[in-house]
Amino acid sequence: MTNNQQALDDIAGKIAAGVRMLGGLKQGAEEQVRNIVESALSQFDVVTHERMQVQEAMLRKAREELTALDARVHELEAQVRTLIK
């Protein structure tokens, strides 16, 4: 092996080691950013997507029940009016 080849192999090895190190740093940085974001969000009054969907379903059901009750009240009012006459 020539000195040039050996030098190129050394450089390639160092570059490969640097790339591996950067890969590890990237993963560590992603975890750190995720932890920071989770910590920041925990200080706010936020809900998960699942909980929001449950609340939307409950609201939809309550609206349906309110509409049905409103219709029933109008029905009963009409019956009262006919009885009074």
N, CA, C and O atoms as a GROMACS GRO file, in nm:
protein
  340
    1MET      N    1   0.086  -0.116   0.000
    1MET     CA    2   0.000   0.000   0.000
    1MET      C    3   0.091   0.123   0.000
    1MET      O    4   0.188   0.130   0.075
    2THR      N    5   0.058   0.217  -0.083
    2THR     CA    6   0.140   0.337  -0.092
    2THR      C    7   0.102   0.435   0.017
    2THR      O    8  -0.002   0.421   0.082
    3ASN      N    9   0.188   0.532   0.036
    3ASN     CA   10   0.160   0.634   0.137
    3ASN      C   11   0.035   0.714   0.102
    3ASN      O   12  -0.043   0.751   0.190
    4ASN      N   13   0.016   0.740  -0.028
    4ASN     CA   14  -0.103   0.813  -0.070
    4ASN      C   15  -0.230   0.733  -0.040
    4ASN      O   16  -0.329   0.787   0.008
    5GLN      N   17  -0.224   0.604  -0.069
    5GLN     CA   18  -0.340   0.517  -0.043
    5GLN      C   19  -0.368   0.511   0.106
    5GLN      O   20  -0.483   0.517   0.149
    6GLN      N   21  -0.262   0.499   0.184
    6GLN     CA   22  -0.278   0.493   0.330
    6GLN      C   23  -0.337   0.625   0.383
    6GLN      O   24  -0.422   0.624   0.471
    7ALA      N   25  -0.291   0.736   0.328
    7ALA     CA   26  -0.342   0.867   0.370
    7ALA      C   27  -0.490   0.879   0.334
    7ALA      O   28  -0.570   0.930   0.412
    8LEU      N   29  -0.525   0.833   0.213
    8LEU     CA   30  -0.666   0.837   0.171
    8LEU      C   31  -0.752   0.747   0.261
    8LEU      O   32  -0.863   0.785   0.298
    9ASP      N   33  -0.700   0.630   0.295
    9ASP     CA   34  -0.773   0.540   0.384
    9ASP      C   35  -0.792   0.604   0.522
    9ASP      O   36  -0.899   0.592   0.582
   10ASP      N   37  -0.688   0.670   0.572
   10ASP     CA   38  -0.698   0.739   0.702
   10ASP      C   39  -0.804   0.849   0.697
   10ASP      O   40  -0.886   0.862   0.788
   11ILE      N   41  -0.801   0.927   0.588
   11ILE     CA   42  -0.899   1.035   0.573
   11ILE      C   43  -1.040   0.977   0.564
   11ILE      O   44  -1.132   1.028   0.627
   12ALA      N   45  -1.056   0.871   0.485
   12ALA     CA   46  -1.187   0.807   0.471
   12ALA      C   47  -1.235   0.755   0.606
   12ALA      O   48  -1.353   0.767   0.639
   13GLY      N   49  -1.145   0.696   0.683
   13GLY     CA   50  -1.181   0.646   0.816
   13GLY      C   51  -1.225   0.758   0.908
   13GLY      O   52  -1.322   0.743   0.982
   14LYS      N   53  -1.153   0.869   0.903
   14LYS     CA   54  -1.189   0.983   0.987
   14LYS      C   55  -1.324   1.042   0.946
   14LYS      O   56  -1.405   1.079   1.031
   15ILE      N   57  -1.347   1.049   0.816
   15ILE     CA   58  -1.476   1.100   0.767
   15ILE      C   59  -1.589   1.007   0.811
   15ILE      O   60  -1.694   1.052   0.857
   16ALA      N   61  -1.567   0.876   0.798
   16ALA     CA   62  -1.669   0.779   0.839
   16ALA      C   63  -1.697   0.791   0.988
   16ALA      O   64  -1.813   0.785   1.030
   17ALA      N   65  -1.593   0.808   1.068
   17ALA     CA   66  -1.611   0.824   1.212
   17ALA      C   67  -1.689   0.952   1.242
   17ALA      O   68  -1.776   0.954   1.329
   18GLY      N   69  -1.658   1.058   1.168
   18GLY     CA   70  -1.730   1.184   1.185
   18GLY      C   71  -1.877   1.171   1.150
   18GLY      O   72  -1.964   1.224   1.219
   19VAL      N   73  -1.905   1.099   1.042
   19VAL     CA   74  -2.044   1.078   1.000
   19VAL      C   75  -2.119   0.998   1.106
   19VAL      O   76  -2.233   1.030   1.139
   20ARG      N   77  -2.055   0.894   1.162
   20ARG     CA   78  -2.119   0.815   1.268
   20ARG      C   79  -2.147   0.903   1.390
   20ARG      O   80  -2.253   0.894   1.452
   21MET      N   81  -2.050   0.989   1.422
   21MET     CA   82  -2.066   1.078   1.536
   21MET      C   83  -2.181   1.175   1.512
   21MET      O   84  -2.261   1.201   1.602
   22LEU      N   85  -2.190   1.229   1.388
   22LEU     CA   86  -2.298   1.321   1.356
   22LEU      C   87  -2.434   1.251   1.363
   22LEU      O   88  -2.532   1.311   1.406
   23GLY      N   89  -2.438   1.125   1.321
   23GLY     CA   90  -2.562   1.049   1.331
   23GLY      C   91  -2.607   1.037   1.476
   23GLY      O   92  -2.725   1.053   1.507
   24GLY      N   93  -2.513   1.008   1.564
   24GLY     CA   94  -2.545   1.000   1.706
   24GLY      C   95  -2.587   1.135   1.762
   24GLY      O   96  -2.678   1.143   1.844
   25LEU      N   97  -2.520   1.240   1.718
   25LEU     CA   98  -2.556   1.374   1.762
   25LEU      C   99  -2.696   1.411   1.716
   25LEU      O  100  -2.773   1.474   1.789
   26LYS      N  101  -2.729   1.372   1.592
   26LYS     CA  102  -2.862   1.402   1.538
   26LYS      C  103  -2.970   1.338   1.623
   26LYS      O  104  -3.069   1.402   1.659
   27GLN      N  105  -2.950   1.210   1.656
   27GLN     CA  106  -3.049   1.140   1.738
   27GLN      C  107  -3.059   1.205   1.876
   27GLN      O  108  -3.169   1.225   1.927
   28GLY      N  109  -2.946   1.238   1.934
   28GLY     CA  110  -2.948   1.304   2.065
   28GLY      C  111  -3.015   1.439   2.059
   28GLY      O  112  -3.090   1.477   2.149
   29ALA      N  113  -2.989   1.513   1.952
   29ALA     CA  114  -3.050   1.646   1.935
   29ALA      C  115  -3.201   1.633   1.918
   29ALA      O  116  -3.276   1.713   1.975
   30GLU      N  117  -3.245   1.534   1.841
   30GLU     CA  118  -3.389   1.514   1.822
   30GLU      C  119  -3.458   1.483   1.955
   30GLU      O  120  -3.565   1.535   1.984
   31GLU      N  121  -3.394   1.397   2.035
   31GLU     CA  122  -3.452   1.363   2.165
   31GLU      C  123  -3.457   1.486   2.256
   31GLU      O  124  -3.554   1.507   2.328
   32GLN      N  125  -3.351   1.565   2.252
   32GLN     CA  126  -3.345   1.684   2.335
   32GLN      C  127  -3.453   1.785   2.294
   32GLN      O  128  -3.520   1.844   2.379
   33VAL      N  129  -3.469   1.805   2.163
   33VAL     CA  130  -3.572   1.897   2.114
   33VAL      C  131  -3.710   1.846   2.153
   33VAL      O  132  -3.795   1.924   2.196
   34ARG      N  133  -3.733   1.716   2.139
   34ARG     CA  134  -3.862   1.657   2.176
   34ARG      C  135  -3.891   1.681   2.325
   34ARG      O  136  -4.002   1.718   2.362
   35ASN      N  137  -3.790   1.660   2.408
   35ASN     CA  138  -3.808   1.683   2.552
   35ASN      C  139  -3.838   1.829   2.583
   35ASN      O  140  -3.922   1.859   2.668
   36ILE      N  141  -3.770   1.920   2.515
   36ILE     CA  142  -3.793   2.063   2.536
   36ILE      C  143  -3.936   2.100   2.496
   36ILE      O  144  -4.004   2.173   2.568
   37VAL      N  145  -3.979   2.050   2.380
   37VAL     CA  146  -4.115   2.082   2.332
   37VAL      C  147  -4.219   2.023   2.427
   37VAL      O  148  -4.316   2.091   2.461
   38GLU      N  149  -4.200   1.898   2.469
   38GLU     CA  150  -4.295   1.836   2.562
   38GLU      C  151  -4.302   1.914   2.693
   38GLU      O  152  -4.409   1.933   2.749
   39SER      N  153  -4.187   1.957   2.741
   39SER     CA  154  -4.182   2.035   2.864
   39SER      C  155  -4.256   2.168   2.847
   39SER      O  156  -4.331   2.210   2.935
   40ALA      N  157  -4.234   2.234   2.734
   40ALA     CA  158  -4.300   2.362   2.709
   40ALA      C  159  -4.451   2.343   2.697
   40ALA      O  160  -4.528   2.422   2.750
   41LEU      N  161  -4.494   2.239   2.627
   41LEU     CA  162  -4.637   2.214   2.609
   41LEU      C  163  -4.705   2.176   2.740
   41LEU      O  164  -4.823   2.204   2.759
   42SER      N  165  -4.631   2.112   2.829
   42SER     CA  166  -4.692   2.071   2.956
   42SER      C  167  -4.728   2.192   3.041
   42SER      O  168  -4.809   2.181   3.133
   43GLN      N  169  -4.669   2.307   3.012
   43GLN     CA  170  -4.699   2.428   3.088
   43GLN      C  171  -4.828   2.494   3.039
   43GLN      O  172  -4.884   2.580   3.107
   44PHE      N  173  -4.875   2.454   2.922
   44PHE     CA  174  -4.998   2.510   2.867
   44PHE      C  175  -5.114   2.416   2.895
   44PHE      O  176  -5.094   2.297   2.923
   45ASP      N  177  -5.234   2.469   2.887
   45ASP     CA  178  -5.353   2.388   2.908
   45ASP      C  179  -5.397   2.332   2.773
   45ASP      O  180  -5.486   2.386   2.709
   46VAL      N  181  -5.333   2.223   2.730
   46VAL     CA  182  -5.365   2.162   2.601
   46VAL      C  183  -5.418   2.021   2.624
   46VAL      O  184  -5.390   1.959   2.727
   47VAL      N  185  -5.494   1.973   2.528
   47VAL     CA  186  -5.548   1.837   2.536
   47VAL      C  187  -5.497   1.756   2.418
   47VAL      O  188  -5.455   1.811   2.316
   48THR      N  189  -5.501   1.626   2.434
   48THR     CA  190  -5.458   1.538   2.326
   48THR      C  191  -5.565   1.535   2.217
   48THR      O  192  -5.679   1.575   2.239
   49HIS      N  193  -5.525   1.486   2.102
   49HIS     CA  194  -5.619   1.474   1.990
   49HIS      C  195  -5.733   1.380   2.027
   49HIS      O  196  -5.849   1.406   1.995
   50GLU      N  197  -5.700   1.270   2.094
   50GLU     CA  198  -5.803   1.174   2.134
   50GLU      C  199  -5.906   1.238   2.227
   50GLU      O  200  -6.026   1.220   2.209
   51ARG      N  201  -5.857   1.313   2.326
   51ARG     CA  202  -5.950   1.377   2.419
   51ARG      C  203  -6.037   1.480   2.348
   51ARG      O  204  -6.155   1.496   2.380
   52MET      N  205  -5.979   1.548   2.250
   52MET     CA  206  -6.056   1.646   2.173
   52MET      C  207  -6.166   1.576   2.094
   52MET      O  208  -6.278   1.627   2.086
   53GLN      N  209  -6.135   1.462   2.036
   53GLN     CA  210  -6.236   1.387   1.961
   53GLN      C  211  -6.350   1.341   2.052
   53GLN      O  212  -6.466   1.345   2.013
   54VAL      N  213  -6.316   1.297   2.173
   54VAL     CA  214  -6.418   1.255   2.269
   54VAL      C  215  -6.508   1.374   2.304
   54VAL      O  216  -6.630   1.360   2.307
   55GLN      N  217  -6.448   1.489   2.328
   55GLN     CA  218  -6.526   1.608   2.361
   55GLN      C  219  -6.616   1.649   2.245
   55GLN      O  220  -6.731   1.689   2.266
   56GLU      N  221  -6.565   1.640   2.122
   56GLU     CA  222  -6.647   1.674   2.005
   56GLU      C  223  -6.766   1.580   1.993
   56GLU      O  224  -6.877   1.624   1.962
   57ALA      N  225  -6.744   1.450   2.019
   57ALA     CA  226  -6.854   1.353   2.013
   57ALA      C  227  -6.958   1.383   2.120
   57ALA      O  228  -7.079   1.376   2.094
   58MET      N  229  -6.912   1.417   2.239
   58MET     CA  230  -7.006   1.451   2.347
   58MET      C  231  -7.085   1.577   2.313
   58MET      O  232  -7.205   1.583   2.339
   59LEU      N  233  -7.020   1.675   2.255
   59LEU     CA  234  -7.087   1.799   2.216
   59LEU      C  235  -7.190   1.772   2.107
   59LEU      O  236  -7.301   1.826   2.111
   60ARG      N  237  -7.153   1.690   2.009
   60ARG     CA  238  -7.245   1.656   1.901
   60ARG      C  239  -7.370   1.588   1.958
   60ARG      O  240  -7.482   1.621   1.918
   61LYS      N  241  -7.351   1.493   2.051
   61LYS     CA  242  -7.464   1.423   2.112
   61LYS      C  243  -7.551   1.521   2.192
   61LYS      O  244  -7.674   1.514   2.186
   62ALA      N  245  -7.488   1.611   2.266
   62ALA     CA  246  -7.563   1.709   2.345
   62ALA      C  247  -7.645   1.800   2.254
   62ALA      O  248  -7.759   1.835   2.287
   63ARG      N  249  -7.588   1.838   2.140
   63ARG     CA  250  -7.663   1.922   2.045
   63ARG      C  251  -7.784   1.848   1.990
   63ARG      O  252  -7.892   1.905   1.977
   64GLU      N  253  -7.765   1.719   1.958
   64GLU     CA  254  -7.876   1.640   1.906
   64GLU      C  255  -7.987   1.629   2.011
   64GLU      O  256  -8.106   1.643   1.979
   65GLU      N  257  -7.948   1.605   2.136
   65GLU     CA  258  -8.047   1.595   2.243
   65GLU      C  259  -8.118   1.728   2.264
   65GLU      O  260  -8.239   1.732   2.286
   66LEU      N  261  -8.044   1.838   2.258
   66LEU     CA  262  -8.103   1.970   2.274
   66LEU      C  263  -8.203   1.999   2.163
   66LEU      O  264  -8.310   2.055   2.188
   67THR      N  265  -8.168   1.962   2.041
   67THR     CA  266  -8.259   1.982   1.927
   67THR      C  267  -8.387   1.901   1.947
   67THR      O  268  -8.496   1.950   1.922
   68ALA      N  269  -8.372   1.776   1.994
   68ALA     CA  270  -8.489   1.692   2.018
   68ALA      C  271  -8.575   1.749   2.130
   68ALA      O  272  -8.698   1.751   2.119
   69LEU      N  273  -8.512   1.796   2.236
   69LEU     CA  274  -8.588   1.855   2.347
   69LEU      C  275  -8.658   1.983   2.305
   69LEU      O  276  -8.771   2.009   2.346
   70ASP      N  277  -8.591   2.063   2.223
   70ASP     CA  278  -8.652   2.186   2.173
   70ASP      C  279  -8.776   2.155   2.091
   70ASP      O  280  -8.879   2.221   2.104
   71ALA      N  281  -8.766   2.053   2.006
   71ALA     CA  282  -8.881   2.013   1.925
   71ALA      C  283  -8.994   1.964   2.015
   71ALA      O  284  -9.111   1.994   1.990
   72ARG      N  285  -8.960   1.888   2.118
   72ARG     CA  286  -9.062   1.837   2.211
   72ARG      C  287  -9.131   1.951   2.286
   72ARG      O  288  -9.253   1.948   2.305
   73VAL      N  289  -9.054   2.052   2.328
   73VAL     CA  290  -9.112   2.169   2.397
   73VAL      C  291  -9.210   2.240   2.305
   73VAL      O  292  -9.319   2.278   2.348
   74HIS      N  293  -9.173   2.258   2.178
   74HIS     CA  294  -9.264   2.324   2.083
   74HIS      C  295  -9.391   2.242   2.064
   74HIS      O  296  -9.501   2.297   2.053
   75GLU      N  297  -9.376   2.111   2.062
   75GLU     CA  298  -9.492   2.021   2.051
   75GLU      C  299  -9.586   2.039   2.170
   75GLU      O  300  -9.707   2.056   2.154
   76LEU      N  301  -9.529   2.036   2.288
   76LEU     CA  302  -9.609   2.050   2.410
   76LEU      C  303  -9.674   2.187   2.419
   76LEU      O  304  -9.788   2.199   2.463
   77GLU      N  305  -9.602   2.291   2.379
   77GLU     CA  306  -9.660   2.426   2.379
   77GLU      C  307  -9.779   2.433   2.285
   77GLU      O  308  -9.880   2.496   2.316
   78ALA      N  309  -9.767   2.367   2.170
   78ALA     CA  310  -9.878   2.366   2.075
   78ALA      C  311  -9.998   2.292   2.134
   78ALA      O  312 -10.112   2.336   2.118
   79GLN      N  313  -9.972   2.182   2.204
   79GLN     CA  314 -10.081   2.108   2.268
   79GLN      C  315 -10.149   2.192   2.376
   79GLN      O  316 -10.271   2.190   2.388
   80VAL      N  317 -10.070   2.265   2.453
   80VAL     CA  318 -10.125   2.351   2.558
   80VAL      C  319 -10.212   2.458   2.496
   80VAL      O  320 -10.321   2.487   2.546
   81ARG      N  321 -10.166   2.518   2.386
   81ARG     CA  322 -10.244   2.622   2.319
   81ARG      C  323 -10.378   2.568   2.271
   81ARG      O  324 -10.480   2.637   2.282
   82THR      N  325 -10.379   2.447   2.219
   82THR     CA  326 -10.506   2.390   2.171
   82THR      C  327 -10.598   2.356   2.288
   82THR      O  328 -10.720   2.365   2.273
   83LEU      N  329 -10.544   2.318   2.401
   83LEU     CA  330 -10.626   2.286   2.518
   83LEU      C  331 -10.686   2.411   2.580
   83LEU      O  332 -10.796   2.408   2.634
   84ILE      N  333 -10.611   2.522   2.573
   84ILE     CA  334 -10.658   2.647   2.631
   84ILE      C  335 -10.773   2.705   2.550
   84ILE      O  336 -10.862   2.767   2.608
   85LYS      N  337 -10.775   2.686   2.422
   85LYS     CA  338 -10.878   2.744   2.335
   85LYS      C  339 -11.010   2.682   2.354
   85LYS      O  340 -11.106   2.720   2.288
   0.00000   0.00000   0.00000
